[in-house]
């Protein structure tokens, strides 16, 4: 299976790192950062794999973007996070993009769980989710509940991309 060159991964991690800082400070990921990353990723794919590499990058970008777009459509993801995952995907092969997307979703779930536990709201949050399951009705988080507050998802994308890169490197 083809792999992503280390130089491309380092550029990718740097771009995601910038996105994390922006997401933490301003709760947004600049479009200029996304466009720069898309251009760098696609040029890198073309340089390292020719036209086939470019196709792989485009497909990887569509995988990351498309899967996160589904979550955006149901209100579970912000637009900047969707675009960031699409940018991540263009640096990777389609299989790696799928792995990074899945790992980013798992990292987001773990980060969310950690926040709920850290704030001492595990029982409250589980109770609300249990009630939603029993009544089959959506119940919004109450004011002050951490589960209802914005989360800088770029952190989860960074952690998931790093984890999946390690997975693909050692397997």
MARBA-3410 file (N, C-alpha, C, O; in Angstrom, 1 decimal):
171
0.8,-1.2,0.0,0.0,0.0,0.0,0.9,1.2,0.0,1.9,1.3,0.8 ~ 0.6,2.2,-0.9,1.4,3.5,-0.8,1.2,4.2,0.5,0.2,4.1,1.1 ~ 2.3,4.9,0.8,2.2,5.7,2.1,2.4,7.1,1.8,2.9,7.5,0.8 ~ 2.1,7.9,2.8,2.3,9.4,2.7,3.7,9.7,3.1,4.2,9.3,4.2 ~ 4.5,10.5,2.3,5.8,10.9,2.6,5.9,11.6,4.0,5.0,12.4,4.3
7.0,11.4,4.7,7.1,12.1,6.0,7.1,13.6,5.9,6.5,14.2,6.8 ~ 7.6,14.2,4.9,7.6,15.6,4.7,6.1,16.1,4.6,5.8,17.2,5.2 ~ 5.3,15.4,3.9,3.9,15.8,3.8,3.2,15.7,5.1,2.4,16.5,5.5 ~ 3.5,14.6,5.9,2.9,14.5,7.2,3.3,15.6,8.1,2.5,16.1,8.9 ~ 4.5,16.0,8.1,5.0,17.1,8.9,4.3,18.4,8.6,3.9,19.2,9.5
4.1,18.7,7.3,3.4,19.9,6.9,1.9,19.7,7.3,1.4,20.7,7.9 ~ 1.4,18.6,7.2,0.0,18.4,7.6,-0.2,18.6,9.1,-1.1,19.3,9.5 ~ 0.7,18.0,9.9,0.6,18.2,11.4,0.8,19.7,11.7,0.1,20.2,12.6 ~ 1.7,20.4,11.0,1.8,21.8,11.3,0.6,22.6,11.0,0.2,23.5,11.8 ~ -0.1,22.3,9.9,-1.3,23.0,9.5,-2.4,22.7,10.5,-3.2,23.6,10.9
-2.5,21.4,10.9,-3.6,21.1,11.9,-3.2,21.7,13.3,-4.1,22.2,14.0 ~ -2.0,21.8,13.6,-1.6,22.6,14.8,-2.0,24.0,14.8,-2.5,24.5,15.8 ~ -1.9,24.7,13.7,-2.3,26.1,13.5,-3.8,26.1,13.7,-4.4,27.0,14.3 ~ -4.5,25.1,13.1,-6.0,25.1,13.2,-6.4,24.9,14.7,-7.4,25.5,15.1 ~ -5.7,24.1,15.4,-6.0,23.9,16.8,-5.9,25.2,17.6,-6.8,25.5,18.4
-4.8,25.9,17.4,-4.6,27.2,18.1,-5.7,28.2,17.7,-6.3,28.8,18.6 ~ -6.1,28.2,16.4,-7.2,29.1,16.0,-8.5,28.7,16.6,-9.3,29.5,17.0 ~ -8.7,27.4,16.6,-10.0,26.9,17.2,-10.1,27.2,18.7,-11.2,27.5,19.2 ~ -9.0,27.0,19.4,-9.0,27.3,20.8,-9.2,28.8,21.1,-9.9,29.2,22.0 ~ -8.5,29.6,20.3,-8.6,31.1,20.6,-9.8,31.7,20.1,-10.4,32.6,20.7
-10.3,31.4,18.8,-11.4,32.1,18.2,-12.6,31.2,17.9,-13.6,31.8,17.3 ~ -12.5,30.0,18.2,-13.6,29.0,17.8,-13.9,29.0,16.3,-15.1,28.9,16.0 ~ -12.9,29.1,15.5,-13.1,29.0,14.1,-11.7,28.6,13.5,-10.7,28.8,14.0 ~ -11.9,28.1,12.3,-10.7,27.6,11.5,-10.7,28.4,10.2,-11.7,28.3,9.4 ~ -9.7,29.2,10.0,-9.7,30.1,8.8,-9.8,29.4,7.5,-9.1,28.4,7.3
-10.6,29.9,6.6,-10.7,29.3,5.2,-9.3,29.4,4.5,-9.0,28.5,3.7 ~ -8.5,30.5,4.8,-7.2,30.6,4.1,-6.3,29.5,4.5,-5.6,29.0,3.7 ~ -6.4,29.0,5.7,-5.6,27.9,6.2,-6.0,26.6,5.5,-5.2,25.8,5.0 ~ -7.3,26.4,5.3,-7.9,25.3,4.7,-7.4,25.3,3.2,-7.0,24.3,2.7 ~ -7.6,26.4,2.5,-7.2,26.5,1.1,-5.7,26.3,0.9,-5.3,25.6,-0.1
-4.9,26.8,1.8,-3.5,26.6,1.7,-3.1,25.2,1.9,-2.3,24.6,1.1 ~ -3.8,24.5,2.8,-3.5,23.1,3.1,-4.0,22.2,1.9,-3.3,21.3,1.5 ~ -5.2,22.6,1.3,-5.6,21.8,0.2,-4.6,21.9,-1.0,-4.3,20.9,-1.6 ~ -4.1,23.1,-1.2,-3.2,23.3,-2.3,-1.9,22.6,-2.0,-1.4,21.9,-2.9 ~ -1.4,22.7,-0.8,-0.1,22.0,-0.5,-0.3,20.5,-0.5,0.6,19.8,-1.0
-1.4,20.0,0.0,-1.6,18.5,0.0,-1.7,18.0,-1.5,-1.2,16.9,-1.8 ~ -2.5,18.7,-2.3,-2.7,18.2,-3.7,-1.4,18.3,-4.5,-1.1,17.4,-5.3 ~ -0.6,19.4,-4.3,0.7,19.5,-5.0,1.6,18.4,-4.5,2.3,17.8,-5.3 ~ 1.6,18.1,-3.2,2.4,17.1,-2.7,2.1,15.7,-3.2,2.9,14.9,-3.6 ~ 0.8,15.5,-3.4,0.3,14.2,-3.9,0.7,14.1,-5.4,1.1,13.0,-5.8
0.6,15.2,-6.1,1.0,15.2,-7.6,2.5,14.9,-7.7,2.9,14.2,-8.6 ~ 3.2,15.6,-6.8,4.7,15.5,-6.9,5.2,14.0,-6.5,6.1,13.5,-7.2 ~ 4.6,13.5,-5.5,5.0,12.1,-5.0,4.4,11.0,-5.8,5.0,9.9,-5.9 ~ 3.2,11.2,-6.4,2.5,10.0,-7.0,2.0,10.3,-8.4,1.4,9.4,-9.0 ~ 2.3,11.5,-9.0,1.9,11.8,-10.3,0.4,11.9,-10.3,-0.3,12.2,-9.3
-0.2,11.8,-11.5,-1.7,11.9,-11.6,-2.5,11.0,-10.7,-3.5,11.3,-10.2 ~ -1.9,9.7,-10.6,-2.6,8.8,-9.7,-2.6,9.2,-8.3,-3.5,9.1,-7.5 ~ -1.4,9.8,-7.8,-1.3,10.4,-6.5,-2.3,11.5,-6.3,-2.9,11.6,-5.2 ~ -2.5,12.4,-7.3,-3.4,13.5,-7.2,-4.9,12.9,-7.1,-5.6,13.4,-6.3 ~ -5.2,11.8,-7.8,-6.5,11.2,-7.7,-6.7,10.6,-6.3,-7.8,10.7,-5.7
-5.6,10.0,-5.7,-5.7,9.5,-4.4,-6.0,10.6,-3.4,-6.8,10.4,-2.5 ~ -5.3,11.7,-3.5,-5.5,12.8,-2.6,-6.9,13.4,-2.7,-7.5,13.7,-1.7 ~ -7.4,13.5,-3.9,-8.8,14.0,-4.1,-9.8,13.1,-3.4,-10.7,13.5,-2.8 ~ -9.6,11.8,-3.6,-10.5,10.8,-3.0,-10.4,10.8,-1.5,-11.4,10.7,-0.8 ~ -9.1,10.9,-1.0,-8.9,11.0,0.5,-9.6,12.2,1.0,-10.2,12.2,2.1
-9.5,13.4,0.3,-10.2,14.6,0.8,-11.7,14.4,0.8,-12.4,14.9,1.7 ~ -12.3,13.8,-0.3,-13.7,13.5,-0.3,-14.2,12.6,0.8,-15.3,12.8,1.3 ~ -13.4,11.7,1.2,-13.7,10.8,2.3,-13.8,11.5,3.6,-14.9,11.5,4.3 ~ -12.8,12.3,3.9,-12.8,13.1,5.2,-13.9,14.1,5.2,-14.7,14.2,6.2 ~ -14.1,14.8,4.1,-15.1,15.8,4.0,-16.5,15.2,4.0,-17.3,15.7,4.8
-16.7,14.2,3.3,-18.0,13.6,3.2,-18.5,13.0,4.5,-19.7,13.2,4.8 ~ -17.6,12.3,5.2,-18.1,11.7,6.4,-18.4,12.7,7.5,-19.3,12.6,8.3 ~ -17.6,13.8,7.6,-17.8,14.8,8.5,-19.0,15.7,8.1,-19.7,16.2,8.9 ~ -19.3,15.8,6.8,-20.4,16.5,6.3,-21.7,15.9,6.8,-22.7,16.6,7.1 ~ -21.8,14.6,6.9,-22.9,13.9,7.4,-23.2,14.3,8.8,-24.4,14.5,9.2
-22.2,14.4,9.6,-22.4,14.9,11.0,-22.8,16.4,11.1,-23.5,16.8,11.9 ~ -22.2,17.2,10.2,-22.6,18.6,10.1,-24.1,18.7,9.8,-24.8,19.6,10.3 ~ -24.6,17.8,8.9,-26.0,17.9,8.4,-26.9,17.7,9.6,-28.1,18.2,9.6 ~ -26.5,16.9,10.6,-27.4,16.6,11.7,-27.1,17.5,12.9,-27.6,17.3,14.0 ~ -26.2,18.5,12.7,-25.9,19.5,13.8,-24.8,19.0,14.7,-24.7,19.6,15.8
-24.1,18.0,14.4,-23.1,17.4,15.3,-21.7,17.9,15.1,-20.7,17.4,15.7 ~ -21.5,18.8,14.1,-20.2,19.2,13.7,-20.2,20.6,13.1,-21.2,21.0,12.5 ~ -19.2,21.4,13.3,-19.1,22.7,12.7,-18.5,22.7,11.3,-17.8,21.8,11.0 ~ -18.8,23.7,10.5,-18.4,23.7,9.1,-16.9,23.7,9.0,-16.3,23.1,8.1 ~ -16.2,24.4,9.9,-14.7,24.5,9.9,-14.1,23.1,10.1,-13.1,22.8,9.5
-14.7,22.3,11.0,-14.2,21.0,11.2,-14.4,20.1,10.0,-13.5,19.3,9.7 ~ -15.5,20.3,9.3,-15.7,19.5,8.1,-14.6,19.8,7.0,-14.1,18.9,6.4 ~ -14.4,21.1,6.9,-13.4,21.5,5.9,-12.0,21.1,6.3,-11.2,20.7,5.4 ~ -11.7,21.1,7.6,-10.4,20.7,8.1,-10.2,19.2,7.8,-9.1,18.8,7.4 ~ -11.2,18.4,8.0,-11.1,17.0,7.8,-10.9,16.7,6.3,-10.1,15.8,5.9
-11.5,17.5,5.5,-11.3,17.3,4.0,-9.9,17.7,3.6,-9.3,17.0,2.8 ~ -9.4,18.8,4.3,-8.0,19.1,4.0,-7.0,18.0,4.5,-6.1,17.7,3.8 ~ -7.3,17.5,5.6,-6.4,16.4,6.1,-6.4,15.2,5.1,-5.4,14.7,4.8 ~ -7.6,14.9,4.6,-7.7,13.8,3.6,-6.9,13.9,2.4,-6.5,12.9,1.8 ~ -6.7,15.1,1.9,-6.0,15.3,0.6,-4.5,14.9,0.8,-3.8,14.6,-0.2
-4.0,15.0,2.0,-2.6,14.6,2.2,-2.4,13.1,2.3,-1.3,12.6,2.2 ~ -3.5,12.3,2.4,-3.4,10.9,2.7,-4.0,10.0,1.5,-4.6,10.6,0.6 ~ -3.7,8.8,1.6,-4.4,7.8,0.7,-5.8,7.7,1.2,-6.1,8.0,2.3 ~ -6.7,7.1,0.3,-8.1,7.0,0.8,-8.2,6.1,2.0,-9.0,6.4,2.9 ~ -7.4,5.0,2.1,-7.5,4.2,3.3,-7.0,4.9,4.5,-7.6,4.8,5.6
-5.9,5.7,4.4,-5.4,6.5,5.5,-6.4,7.6,5.9,-6.6,7.9,7.1 ~ -7.1,8.2,4.9,-8.1,9.2,5.2,-9.3,8.6,5.9,-9.8,9.2,6.9 ~ -9.7,7.4,5.6,-10.8,6.8,6.3,-10.3,6.5,7.7,-11.1,6.7,8.7 ~ -9.1,6.0,7.9,-8.6,5.7,9.2,-8.5,7.0,10.1,-8.8,7.0,11.2 ~ -8.0,8.1,9.5,-7.8,9.3,10.2,-9.2,9.9,10.6,-9.4,10.4,11.7
-10.2,9.8,9.7,-11.5,10.2,10.0,-12.1,9.4,11.2,-12.7,10.0,12.1 ~ -12.0,8.1,11.1,-12.6,7.3,12.1,-11.8,7.5,13.5,-12.5,7.6,14.5 ~ -10.5,7.7,13.4,-9.8,7.9,14.6,-10.1,9.3,15.2,-10.1,9.5,16.4 ~ -10.3,10.3,14.3,-10.7,11.6,14.8,-12.1,11.6,15.5,-12.3,12.3,16.5 ~ -13.0,10.8,15.0,-14.3,10.7,15.6,-14.2,10.0,17.0,-14.8,10.4,17.9
-13.3,9.0,17.0,-13.1,8.3,18.3,-12.4,9.3,19.3,-12.8,9.3,20.5 ~ -11.5,10.0,18.8,-10.8,11.0,19.7,-11.7,12.0,20.2,-11.6,12.4,21.4 ~ -12.6,12.5,19.3,-13.6,13.5,19.8,-14.5,12.9,20.8,-14.9,13.6,21.8 ~ -15.0,11.7,20.7,-15.8,11.0,21.7,-15.1,10.9,23.0,-15.6,11.2,24.1 ~ -13.8,10.5,23.0,-13.0,10.4,24.2,-12.7,11.7,24.9,-12.8,11.9,26.1
-12.5,12.8,24.0,-12.3,14.1,24.6,-13.6,14.6,25.2,-13.5,15.2,26.3 ~ -14.7,14.4,24.6,-16.0,14.8,25.2,-16.3,14.1,26.5,-16.7,14.7,27.4 ~ -16.0,12.8,26.5,-16.2,12.0,27.8,-15.2,12.5,28.8,-15.6,12.7,30.0 ~ -14.0,12.8,28.5,-13.0,13.3,29.5,-13.5,14.7,30.0,-13.4,14.9,31.2 ~ -14.1,15.5,29.2,-14.6,16.8,29.6,-15.7,16.7,30.6,-15.8,17.3,31.6
-16.6,15.8,30.3,-17.8,15.5,31.1,-17.4,15.0,32.5,-17.9,15.4,33.5 ~ -16.4,14.0,32.5,-15.9,13.5,33.7,-15.2,14.6,34.5,-15.4,14.7,35.7 ~ -14.3,15.3,33.8,-13.5,16.4,34.5,-14.4,17.4,35.2,-14.1,17.9,36.3 ~ -15.5,17.8,34.5,-16.4,18.7,35.1,-17.4,18.1,36.1,-18.3,18.8,36.7 ~ -17.3,16.8,36.3,-18.2,16.2,37.3,-19.6,16.1,36.8,-20.5,16.1,37.7
-19.8,16.0,35.5,-21.2,15.9,35.0,-21.5,14.6,34.3,-22.5,14.5,33.5 ~ -20.8,13.6,34.6,-21.0,12.3,34.0,-22.4,11.7,34.2,-23.1,11.4,33.3 ~ -22.9,11.7,35.5,-24.2,11.2,35.9,-25.3,12.1,35.2,-26.2,11.5,34.7 ~ -25.1,13.4,35.2,-26.1,14.3,34.6,-26.2,14.0,33.1,-27.3,13.9,32.5 ~ -25.1,13.9,32.4,-25.1,13.7,31.0,-25.6,12.3,30.6,-26.4,12.2,29.7
-25.2,11.3,31.3,-25.7,9.9,31.1,-27.2,9.8,31.3,-27.9,9.1,30.6 ~ -27.7,10.5,32.3,-29.1,10.6,32.6,-29.9,11.2,31.5,-31.0,10.7,31.2 ~ -29.4,12.3,31.0,-30.1,13.0,29.8,-30.1,12.1,28.6,-31.1,11.9,27.9 ~ -29.0,11.4,28.3,-28.9,10.5,27.2,-29.8,9.3,27.4,-30.5,8.8,26.5 ~ -29.9,8.8,28.6,-30.8,7.7,28.9,-32.2,8.0,28.7,-33.0,7.3,28.2
-32.6,9.2,29.2,-33.9,9.7,29.0,-34.3,9.9,27.5,-35.4,9.6,27.1 ~ -33.3,10.4,26.7,-33.5,10.5,25.3,-33.8,9.2,24.7,-34.6,9.0,23.8 ~ -33.0,8.2,25.1,-33.2,6.8,24.5,-34.6,6.3,24.9,-35.3,5.7,24.1 ~ -35.0,6.5,26.1,-36.3,6.0,26.6,-37.5,6.7,25.9,-38.5,6.0,25.5 ~ -37.4,8.0,25.7,-38.5,8.7,25.2,-38.4,8.9,23.7,-39.3,9.4,23.0
-37.2,8.5,23.1,-36.9,8.7,21.7,-37.2,10.2,21.3,-37.7,10.4,20.2 ~ -36.7,11.1,22.1,-36.8,12.5,21.9,-35.5,13.2,22.2,-34.8,12.8,23.2 ~ -35.2,14.2,21.4,-34.0,14.9,21.7,-34.2,15.9,22.9,-35.2,16.6,22.9 ~ -33.3,15.9,23.8,-33.3,16.8,24.9,-32.1,17.6,24.9,-31.0,17.1,25.1 ~ -32.2,18.9,24.8,-31.0,19.8,24.7,-30.4,19.8,26.1,-31.0,19.6,27.2
-29.1,20.0,26.1,-28.3,20.2,27.4,-28.8,21.4,28.1,-29.2,22.4,27.5 ~ -28.8,21.3,29.4,-29.3,22.4,30.2,-28.2,23.5,30.3,-27.0,23.1,30.1 ~ -28.5,24.7,30.5,-27.4,25.7,30.6,-26.4,25.3,31.7,-26.7,24.9,32.8 ~ -25.1,25.5,31.3,-24.0,25.1,32.2,-23.5,23.7,32.0,-22.5,23.3,32.5 ~ -24.3,22.9,31.3,-23.9,21.5,31.0,-22.8,21.5,29.9,-23.0,22.0,28.9
-21.7,20.9,30.3,-20.5,20.9,29.3,-20.9,20.2,28.0,-20.3,20.6,27.0 ~ -21.7,19.2,28.0,-22.1,18.5,26.8,-22.8,19.5,25.8,-22.9,19.1,24.6 ~ -23.3,20.6,26.2,-24.0,21.5,25.3,-23.1,22.7,24.9,-23.6,23.6,24.2 ~ -21.8,22.7,25.3,-20.9,23.8,25.0,-20.1,23.4,23.7,-19.8,22.3,23.5 ~ -19.7,24.5,23.0,-18.8,24.2,21.8,-17.5,23.5,22.2,-16.9,23.8,23.3
-17.0,22.6,21.4,-15.8,21.9,21.6,-14.8,22.2,20.5,-15.2,22.0,19.3 ~ -13.6,22.6,20.7,-12.7,22.9,19.6,-12.2,21.5,19.0,-11.2,20.9,19.4 ~ -13.0,21.1,18.0,-12.8,19.7,17.5,-11.5,19.6,16.7,-11.1,18.4,16.4 ~ -10.8,20.6,16.4,-9.5,20.5,15.7,-8.6,19.7,16.6,-7.7,19.0,16.1 ~ -8.7,19.8,17.9,-7.9,18.9,18.8,-8.1,17.5,18.5,-7.2,16.7,18.4
-9.4,17.0,18.4,-9.7,15.6,18.1,-9.1,15.2,16.7,-8.7,14.1,16.5 ~ -9.2,16.1,15.8,-8.7,15.9,14.4,-7.2,15.7,14.5,-6.6,14.8,13.8 ~ -6.5,16.5,15.2,-5.1,16.3,15.4,-4.7,15.0,16.1,-3.9,14.3,15.6 ~ -5.4,14.7,17.2,-5.1,13.4,17.9,-5.5,12.2,17.0,-4.7,11.3,17.0 ~ -6.6,12.3,16.3,-7.0,11.2,15.5,-6.0,11.0,14.3,-5.7,9.8,13.9
-5.6,12.1,13.7,-4.7,12.0,12.6,-3.3,11.4,13.0,-2.7,10.6,12.3 ~ -2.8,11.9,14.1,-1.6,11.4,14.7,-1.7,9.9,15.0,-0.8,9.1,14.6 ~ -2.8,9.5,15.7,-3.0,8.1,16.0,-3.1,7.2,14.8,-2.5,6.1,14.7 ~ -3.8,7.6,13.8,-4.0,6.8,12.6,-2.7,6.7,11.8,-2.4,5.7,11.2 ~ -1.9,7.8,11.8,-0.6,7.8,11.1,0.3,6.8,11.8,1.0,6.0,11.1
0.3,6.7,13.1,1.1,5.7,13.8,0.6,4.3,13.5,1.4,3.4,13.3 ~ -0.7,4.2,13.5,-1.3,2.9,13.1,-0.8,2.4,11.8,-0.3,1.3,11.6 ~ -0.9,3.3,10.8,-0.6,2.9,9.4,1.0,2.7,9.3,1.4,1.9,8.5 ~ 1.7,3.4,10.0,3.2,3.3,10.0,3.6,1.9,10.5,4.5,1.3,10.0 ~ 3.0,1.5,11.6,3.5,0.3,12.3,2.7,-1.0,11.8,3.0,-2.1,12.3
1.8,-0.9,11.0,1.0,-2.0,10.5,1.1,-2.2,9.0,0.6,-3.2,8.5
END
